[in-house]
Amino acid sequence: MTPSIGLRHHDDPRRLRRLLSAVLAVVLASTLAAVLRPAPAAAAPGNLILNGSFDNGSTAPWWTRLAATSTTVDAGQLRIRTAGPATKPTWDDLVGHFEFGVTAGQPYRLQFDASADVNRSLRVSVSRVNTPFTSAVDQTVALTSTMRRFTFDFVSPFGDPQAVLLFHLGAHAASTVRLDDISLTPLAVDPATDPILYWNGILIDTYKALDLPPTASSREAAILHAAMHDAAVSVTGVGNPYRVRVPVSYPGTLDNVVAPSLHAAIDRAAHDVLTALYGGQGRSYSQALADAVARRPSGVNAAEAARGDTVGAAAAAANLQARANDGSGNNTPYQLDGVPGSWRPTNGKAAVGPNWGLVTPFALTSGRQFRPGLPAGATGYADLLGKQEYHNQVQEVRDYGGTASALRTPEQTQIAFFWANDLAGTYKPPGQLFTHTRIVAEQRQLGILANARLFGLVALALADAAIAAWDAKYRTPIDLWRPVSAIEALHGPGWQPLSQDRNGVPYTPPFPAYISGHATFAGAWAAVMKGFFGTNAIGFDATTDDPNAVGVVRHMSGFDQAAQENALSRIYLGVHYRFDADAGLATGASVGAYVYANRLRP
């Protein structure tokens, strides 16, 4: 029989901690004293549980709580004769296994065979050794005389280097329980069960359904991912929150202490943010939430889900409230400068986002923090239009970016459309960069916590990149006209950009040229990705949603190549000059590096 420890349920936490420490000491002592007994079987590869098969006839390192509870090995199974109803039924009568570690956010699979000589229930948990005595998985199964296999998949909401696996035997008349083939193994990351990836996909579906400008869509993505990140940090205690670390208390008796479900917290945060942002536009996320619940690991019980809901709702509310008066609703009309070189409507569309540079940033001190100098170092419109550099760049766009260009190569044409994604029904530039983030995250097999941080950083950087780019577009002395306007002024009408809508009609985005929003987004994204992974040299196959590049996949050798292609594509499309692209990349790189250095630190 294994040693029995005087662990009393409902003692004060300090006493419980001392007693659990005593359990560890006794387990260690009993292990040292067992030199004359058969050594316990080694854990199977990946299995955290020692001697879960009992094939060597030993009960070590398994221990019991009560002296009246006996354990023996019979026919290669652990045979437990219980003591009968206990005063404290969940903690008085236990069989357990100490001294293994679990990692926050890591998926696991708990499996065991069990039967009993009478029909009865058996509660099983993987818990912290020390306060708060919360469980990563806590489930009850029904035993019969037939040995059956039980499997629970779960994601640990906490990390603990000294976790404990407990089989709770109290609250029943004396009986004989048999256990065999007990295993607890880390699982490979499954993108299909990652709530961060799931809700980012729901966001991208929303982008496609609603014709949102990149300004608003990037802001809303940042709120969503910040809330999901804060929910994950609050549940696991790992990392630093963006806006709020929701307090996670453990009220009630130890019988009722459960950890909030990590999945439930993230799901509720995402659902509440998306509903608040898009519910008024006819979007419902009830079915998305139901589908998310169906994807959760089987080890999440109702109590854990309910506590996770509470945490997620609080994270969503805090992040939504923080952006309630951020200036994004400023609809002050744009006043045209009305001089040569200044922006004027193209395609008959009014200016989009003229006040966006004044929106409160998510990480930057202001939209002008990394404001670039004026194009070609000009001091104003007249000075710019008199510079040879300006004329050279106009000619470059005329040569390479027109519908009838004889100089643009087939690959440059492919690059142009591949990075466009400007049209309604596409996921727009932020959506493409989120999709590429996902491709790399799945390739690198990131877990939930890593994805929460990575997507949070990308989202914050893209949101601030939009603010910085729109500051440069509208808040500086030159609100630069688009190439189609410049070329018409220099060469007369007739030239049209390669950029086009779904009907093949030439199309130019309705806001000033300098600096390129695409390039600024790309620079910010690349800076975050390089910071997060510690290198630029991660190759990946990039995809697109543009209707003029259906099915095109381009292999990127690294994040910088992707950003450079993205920026250059605007020249080949005929909607931007080279200084738009260069200044956009530089501004975005500064934004991304700043966000990475100052937010969501591990």
Rosetta blueprint (number, residue, H / E / L):
1 M L
2 T L
3 P L
4 S E
5 I L
6 G L
7 L L
8 R L
9 H L
10 H L
11 D L
12 D L
13 P H
14 R H
15 R H
16 L H
17 R H
18 R H
19 L H
20 L H
21 S H
22 A H
23 V H
24 L H
25 A H
26 V H
27 V H
28 L H
29 A H
30 S H
31 T H
32 L H
33 A H
34 A H
35 V H
36 L H
37 R L
38 P L
39 A L
40 P L
41 A L
42 A L
43 A L
44 A L
45 P L
46 G L
47 N L
48 L L
49 I L
50 L L
51 N L
52 G L
53 S L
54 F L
55 D L
56 N L
57 G L
58 S L
59 T L
60 A L
61 P L
62 W L
63 W E
64 T E
65 R L
66 L L
67 A L
68 A L
69 T L
70 S E
71 T E
72 T E
73 V E
74 D E
75 A L
76 G L
77 Q E
78 L E
79 R E
80 I E
81 R E
82 T L
83 A L
84 G L
85 P L
86 A L
87 T L
88 K L
89 P L
90 T L
91 W L
92 D L
93 D L
94 L E
95 V E
96 G E
97 H E
98 F E
99 E E
100 F E
101 G E
102 V E
103 T L
104 A L
105 G L
106 Q L
107 P E
108 Y E
109 R E
110 L E
111 Q E
112 F E
113 D E
114 A E
115 S E
116 A E
117 D L
118 V L
119 N L
120 R E
121 S E
122 L E
123 R E
124 V E
125 S E
126 V E
127 S E
128 R L
129 V L
130 N L
131 T L
132 P L
133 F L
134 T L
135 S E
136 A E
137 V E
138 D E
139 Q E
140 T E
141 V E
142 A E
143 L E
144 T L
145 S L
146 T L
147 M L
148 R E
149 R E
150 F E
151 T E
152 F E
153 D E
154 F E
155 V E
156 S L
157 P L
158 F L
159 G L
160 D E
161 P E
162 Q E
163 A E
164 V E
165 L E
166 L E
167 F E
168 H E
169 L L
170 G L
171 A L
172 H L
173 A L
174 A L
175 S L
176 T E
177 V E
178 R E
179 L E
180 D E
181 D E
182 I E
183 S E
184 L E
185 T E
186 P E
187 L L
188 A L
189 V L
190 D L
191 P H
192 A H
193 T H
194 D L
195 P H
196 I H
197 L H
198 Y H
199 W H
200 N H
201 G H
202 I H
203 L H
204 I H
205 D H
206 T H
207 Y H
208 K H
209 A H
210 L L
211 D L
212 L L
213 P L
214 P H
215 T H
216 A H
217 S H
218 S H
219 R H
220 E H
221 A H
222 A H
223 I H
224 L H
225 H H
226 A H
227 A H
228 M H
229 H H
230 D H
231 A H
232 A H
233 V H
234 S H
235 V H
236 T H
237 G L
238 V L
239 G L
240 N L
241 P L
242 Y L
243 R L
244 V L
245 R L
246 V L
247 P L
248 V L
249 S L
250 Y L
251 P L
252 G L
253 T L
254 L H
255 D H
256 N H
257 V L
258 V L
259 A L
260 P L
261 S L
262 L H
263 H H
264 A H
265 A H
266 I H
267 D H
268 R H
269 A H
270 A H
271 H H
272 D H
273 V H
274 L H
275 T H
276 A H
277 L H
278 Y H
279 G H
280 G H
281 Q H
282 G L
283 R L
284 S L
285 Y L
286 S H
287 Q H
288 A H
289 L H
290 A H
291 D H
292 A H
293 V H
294 A H
295 R L
296 R L
297 P L
298 S L
299 G L
300 V L
301 N L
302 A H
303 A H
304 E H
305 A H
306 A H
307 R H
308 G H
309 D H
310 T H
311 V H
312 G H
313 A H
314 A H
315 A H
316 A H
317 A H
318 A H
319 N H
320 L H
321 Q H
322 A H
323 R L
324 A L
325 N L
326 D L
327 G L
328 S L
329 G L
330 N L
331 N L
332 T L
333 P L
334 Y L
335 Q L
336 L L
337 D L
338 G L
339 V L
340 P L
341 G L
342 S E
343 W L
344 R L
345 P L
346 T L
347 N L
348 G L
349 K L
350 A L
351 A L
352 V L
353 G L
354 P L
355 N L
356 W H
357 G H
358 L H
359 V L
360 T L
361 P L
362 F L
363 A L
364 L L
365 T L
366 S L
367 G L
368 R L
369 Q L
370 F L
371 R L
372 P L
373 G L
374 L L
375 P H
376 A H
377 G H
378 A L
379 T L
380 G L
381 Y H
382 A H
383 D H
384 L H
385 L H
386 G L
387 K L
388 Q H
389 E H
390 Y H
391 H H
392 N H
393 Q H
394 V H
395 Q H
396 E H
397 V H
398 R H
399 D H
400 Y H
401 G L
402 G E
403 T L
404 A L
405 S L
406 A L
407 L L
408 R L
409 T L
410 P H
411 E H
412 Q H
413 T H
414 Q H
415 I H
416 A H
417 F H
418 F H
419 W L
420 A L
421 N L
422 D L
423 L L
424 A L
425 G L
426 T L
427 Y L
428 K H
429 P H
430 P H
431 G H
432 Q H
433 L H
434 F H
435 T H
436 H H
437 T H
438 R H
439 I H
440 V H
441 A H
442 E H
443 Q H
444 R L
445 Q L
446 L L
447 G L
448 I H
449 L H
450 A H
451 N H
452 A H
453 R H
454 L H
455 F H
456 G H
457 L H
458 V H
459 A H
460 L H
461 A H
462 L H
463 A H
464 D H
465 A H
466 A H
467 I H
468 A H
469 A H
470 W H
471 D H
472 A H
473 K H
474 Y H
475 R L
476 T L
477 P L
478 I L
479 D L
480 L E
481 W L
482 R L
483 P H
484 V H
485 S H
486 A H
487 I H
488 E H
489 A H
490 L H
491 H H
492 G L
493 P L
494 G L
495 W L
496 Q L
497 P E
498 L L
499 S L
500 Q E
501 D L
502 R L
503 N L
504 G L
505 V L
506 P E
507 Y L
508 T L
509 P L
510 P L
511 F L
512 P L
513 A L
514 Y L
515 I L
516 S L
517 G H
518 H H
519 A H
520 T H
521 F H
522 A H
523 G H
524 A H
525 W H
526 A H
527 A H
528 V H
529 M H
530 K H
531 G H
532 F H
533 F H
534 G L
535 T L
536 N L
537 A L
538 I L
539 G L
540 F E
541 D E
542 A E
543 T E
544 T L
545 D L
546 D L
547 P H
548 N H
549 A H
550 V L
551 G L
552 V L
553 V E
554 R E
555 H E
556 M E
557 S L
558 G L
559 F H
560 D H
561 Q H
562 A H
563 A H
564 Q H
565 E H
566 N H
567 A H
568 L H
569 S H
570 R H
571 I H
572 Y H
573 L L
574 G L
575 V L
576 H L
577 Y L
578 R H
579 F H
580 D H
581 A H
582 D H
583 A H
584 G H
585 L H
586 A H
587 T H
588 G H
589 A H
590 S H
591 V H
592 G H
593 A H
594 Y H
595 V H
596 Y H
597 A H
598 N H
599 R L
600 L L
601 R L
602 P L
